[in-house]
Amino acid sequence: MSDPTPASEQLVPAAIPAPTRGPGEPAWRTVLVVMVTLVASAVASMAALFVAVRSSSDATTGADFSERMDAWMAHHLTTVPGMLVLLLPGQLTMFAMVAFFSGADEQGLLRRLGFVRPRASPKAIVLSVVGTLGVQWLVSVAFDWTGVEPNEQMKHIWRMVATPTGVSAACVALLISGTPALCEEAVFRGFAQRRLLQRWSPALAIAVASVLFALAHMNVQQSPAVLPIGLWLGFVAWRTGSVWVSALCHFANNMSAFVFGRMWGDPDSGALPSSAPFLVAGVVLLACTWLAARTLNREAAPA
């Protein structure tokens, strides 16, 4: 006997109540809100940097703004306060924007953004997290295969996170792992993807949300590299019915890049070596990706 539930209602996991929307609201409006959110995030980041530079005493009084910014970067770029200035304003602005556009009802903000209890087993969640590292490894291998050297922006980003030591390094690791895991997942999987799923097929909704996620990184090399990660996170959020799981995967992805890159990676880029032990470990992680996808599909299959 066929399932009488309309196909459009089966696209959103049952654990996440459908957000309140007006009838016939077009999907382009969701995309537009995300684009406006990204612009607001960039403006907030630039404003925070401007204020930090103008209030800094790391340059002579008569120096122009570009010289003062260079001096501020030299003194603060690899410090925890510097990372707070560069990261938090943009990330928190993104979260605030989607919180505003999510509206208000009895569900509560986190629930409206998909931060609910997952409808997945602990085994599926663990496999999803480990499988994320498999996707990350595959992207790294593909990038190495192209033979393209990391650009200066990529190397600059890596030096920002690789330079701090001791307690500062731990704070930076938590900052670059935890903040994007919550704020970016709220925007791209919690707000955008869930609403697009109400209008489009899962494949299209996940793809568009992932492209927006990639564009948000605003780097000609980093954006293509994070697109596969975004697709995986979108799949995980859809199948588990919870943004908490994709946020956990996102956290694990960033933290593993930080830890493994500092321990064994190239000093300039954090890229891991292509030696036999790393290749074997990568294949094992990729196998976990396959197992995770299979497990998630099986658990999400209708009874």
C-alpha positions in Angstrom: 0.0 0.0 0.0 1.5 3.4 -1.0 2.2 6.1 1.5 -0.7 8.7 1.3 1.6 11.5 2.6 2.3 14.0 -0.2 5.8 13.9 -1.5 6.5 17.5 -0.7 5.9 16.8 3.0 8.2 13.8 3.0 11.2 16.0 2.1 11.5 17.6 5.6 12.3 15.1 8.4 9.5 14.6 10.8 11.6 15.6 13.8 11.8 19.2 12.5 8.5 21.0 12.4 8.0 23.0 9.2 8.7 26.7 9.7 5.8 29.0 9.5 5.6 30.5 6.0 3.0 32.2 4.0 1.4 30.2 1.2 3.3 30.2 -2.1 6.4 32.0 -0.7 9.0 31.6 -3.5 12.3 29.9 -2.9 14.2 32.9 -4.3 13.2 34.9 -1.2 15.1 32.4 0.9 18.2 32.7 -1.3 17.9 36.5 -1.3 17.8 36.6 2.6 21.0 34.5 2.7 22.7 36.8 0.2 21.7 39.8 2.2 23.0 38.0 5.3 26.4 37.4 3.8 26.7 41.1 2.8 25.7 42.2 6.3 28.3 39.7 7.7 31.0 41.2 5.5 30.1 44.8 6.5 30.1 43.8 10.2 33.6 42.3 9.9 35.0 45.3 8.1 33.4 47.7 10.6 34.9 45.7 13.5 38.3 45.8 11.8 38.0 49.5 11.2 37.2 50.3 14.8 40.0 48.0 16.0 42.6 49.7 13.8 41.4 53.2 14.5 41.6 52.6 18.3 45.0 50.9 18.1 48.2 52.5 19.3 50.4 50.3 17.1 51.1 52.9 14.6 52.4 56.5 14.7 49.8 59.3 14.9 50.4 60.6 11.4 50.2 57.2 9.6 47.4 56.7 7.1 44.7 54.0 7.6 46.4 51.4 5.4 49.6 51.8 7.3 47.8 51.6 10.6 46.0 48.4 9.4 49.3 46.8 8.4 50.6 47.6 11.9 47.5 46.2 13.6 47.7 43.0 11.6 51.4 42.6 12.5 50.6 42.9 16.2 47.3 41.2 16.5 46.5 38.9 13.6 47.8 35.7 15.3 46.4 36.6 18.8 43.1 35.6 20.4 41.8 39.2 20.5 42.7 39.6 16.9 40.9 36.4 15.9 37.9 37.7 17.9 37.8 40.9 15.9 38.2 39.1 12.6 35.8 36.2 13.2 33.1 36.9 15.8 31.4 40.1 14.3 30.7 38.4 11.0 29.6 35.1 12.4 27.3 36.6 15.0 25.8 38.9 12.4 24.9 36.0 10.2 23.2 34.2 13.1 21.4 37.4 14.1 20.1 38.0 10.6 18.6 34.5 10.1 17.2 34.7 13.6 15.4 37.9 12.6 14.1 36.5 9.3 13.0 33.2 11.0 10.2 35.1 12.6 8.7 34.2 16.0 6.4 31.5 17.2 5.9 29.0 20.0 8.6 26.7 18.7 11.6 28.7 19.9 14.5 30.1 17.8 16.8 27.0 17.9 13.9 24.7 17.0 12.9 26.9 14.1 16.5 26.7 12.8 16.6 22.9 13.1 18.5 22.5 16.3 16.4 19.7 17.5 17.0 16.1 18.7 18.2 14.0 15.8 16.2 11.1 14.5 19.4 9.0 14.0 21.1 6.4 16.1 24.3 7.1 18.0 26.1 4.8 15.5 24.9 6.9 12.5 25.9 10.1 14.2 29.4 8.8 15.0 29.8 7.5 11.5 28.7 10.9 10.1 31.3 12.7 12.1 34.1 10.4 11.1 32.8 10.3 7.5 33.2 14.1 7.4 36.9 13.6 7.8 36.8 11.2 4.9 35.2 13.9 2.7 37.9 16.4 3.9 40.6 13.9 3.0 39.2 13.3 -0.5 39.1 17.1 -1.1 42.7 17.4 0.1 43.8 14.6 -2.3 41.9 16.2 -5.2 43.5 19.6 -4.5 47.0 18.0 -4.4 46.2 16.2 -7.6 45.6 19.5 -9.5 49.1 20.6 -8.7 47.9 24.1 -7.8 49.9 25.8 -5.1 47.8 27.4 -2.3 47.4 31.1 -3.0 48.7 33.7 -0.6 45.3 34.2 1.0 45.1 30.5 1.9 48.6 30.5 3.3 47.8 33.7 5.2 44.7 32.1 6.8 46.8 29.1 7.8 49.5 31.2 9.4 46.8 33.0 11.4 45.7 29.7 13.1 49.1 27.9 13.2 51.1 30.6 14.9 49.5 30.8 18.4 50.9 28.4 21.0 49.8 27.1 24.4 46.5 28.4 25.8 46.2 30.8 22.9 46.3 27.9 20.5 43.6 26.1 22.3 41.4 29.2 22.4 41.9 29.8 18.6 41.1 26.1 17.9 37.8 26.3 19.8 37.0 29.7 18.2 37.5 28.7 14.6 35.8 25.3 15.1 32.9 26.1 17.4 31.7 29.5 16.1 31.3 28.6 12.4 29.9 25.2 13.4 27.0 26.9 15.1 26.5 30.1 13.1 27.2 28.8 9.6 25.1 25.7 10.1 22.2 27.9 11.4 22.4 29.9 8.2 23.0 27.3 5.5 21.5 24.1 6.9 19.1 25.5 9.4 17.6 28.5 7.6 18.3 28.1 3.9 18.2 24.3 3.3 15.2 23.6 5.4 13.1 26.2 3.6 14.4 25.2 0.2 13.4 21.6 1.0 9.8 22.8 1.2 9.9 24.0 -2.4 12.5 21.9 -4.2 13.8 18.3 -4.3 16.4 17.4 -1.7 19.2 17.2 -4.3 18.5 20.8 -5.5 17.9 22.2 -2.1 21.1 20.8 -0.7 23.1 21.8 -3.7 21.9 25.4 -3.6 22.5 25.8 0.1 25.9 24.3 -0.3 26.8 26.7 -3.2 25.8 29.6 -0.9 28.0 28.1 1.8 30.9 27.9 -0.5 30.5 31.4 -1.8 30.4 32.7 1.8 34.1 31.8 2.1 35.0 34.3 -0.7 38.2 32.7 -1.8 38.8 31.4 -5.3 40.6 28.3 -3.9 38.8 27.8 -0.6 35.2 28.0 -2.0 35.5 25.0 -4.4 37.3 23.1 -1.6 34.5 23.6 0.9 31.7 22.8 -1.6 31.9 19.0 -1.1 32.0 19.5 2.7 28.8 21.6 2.4 27.1 18.9 0.3 28.0 16.3 2.9 26.8 18.5 5.8 23.6 19.2 3.9 23.0 15.5 3.4 23.7 14.7 7.1 21.3 17.5 8.3 18.6 16.3 6.0 18.9 12.6 6.8 19.3 13.0 10.6 16.6 15.7 10.8 18.8 17.9 13.0 21.3 20.7 12.5 23.0 19.7 15.7 24.5 16.7 13.9 25.8 18.8 10.9 27.2 21.3 13.4 29.0 18.5 15.2 30.4 17.3 11.8 31.4 20.9 11.0 33.2 21.3 14.3 35.1 18.0 13.8 36.1 19.1 10.3 37.6 22.4 11.4 39.2 21.0 14.6 40.8 18.1 12.8 42.2 20.4 10.1 43.7 22.6 12.9 45.1 19.7 14.9 46.4 17.5 12.1 47.7 20.4 10.1 49.7 21.7 13.1 51.0 18.3 13.9 51.9 16.9 10.5 51.0 19.5 7.9 53.1 21.8 5.7 54.2 24.8 7.7 52.9 27.2 5.0 49.6 25.6 4.1 48.8 22.9 6.7 48.5 20.4 3.8 49.1 16.8 5.0 51.8 14.6 3.4 51.0 11.9 0.8 52.9 9.2 2.6 51.5 5.6 2.9 50.2 5.9 6.5 48.2 9.0 5.6 46.8 7.3 2.4 45.7 4.3 4.4 44.1 6.5 7.1 42.3 8.4 4.4 41.0 5.3 2.7 39.6 4.1 6.1 38.0 7.5 6.7 36.4 7.4 3.2 35.1 4.0 4.0 33.4 5.5 7.0 31.9 8.1 4.8 30.3 5.4 2.7 29.1 3.5 5.8 27.7 6.7 7.2 25.7 7.5 4.0 24.4 3.9 3.9 23.4 3.9 7.5 21.7 7.3 7.3 19.8 6.3 4.2 18.7 3.1 5.8 17.5 4.7 9.0 15.7 7.5 7.2 13.9 5.0 4.9 10.1 5.0 5.5 8.7 2.1 7.5 
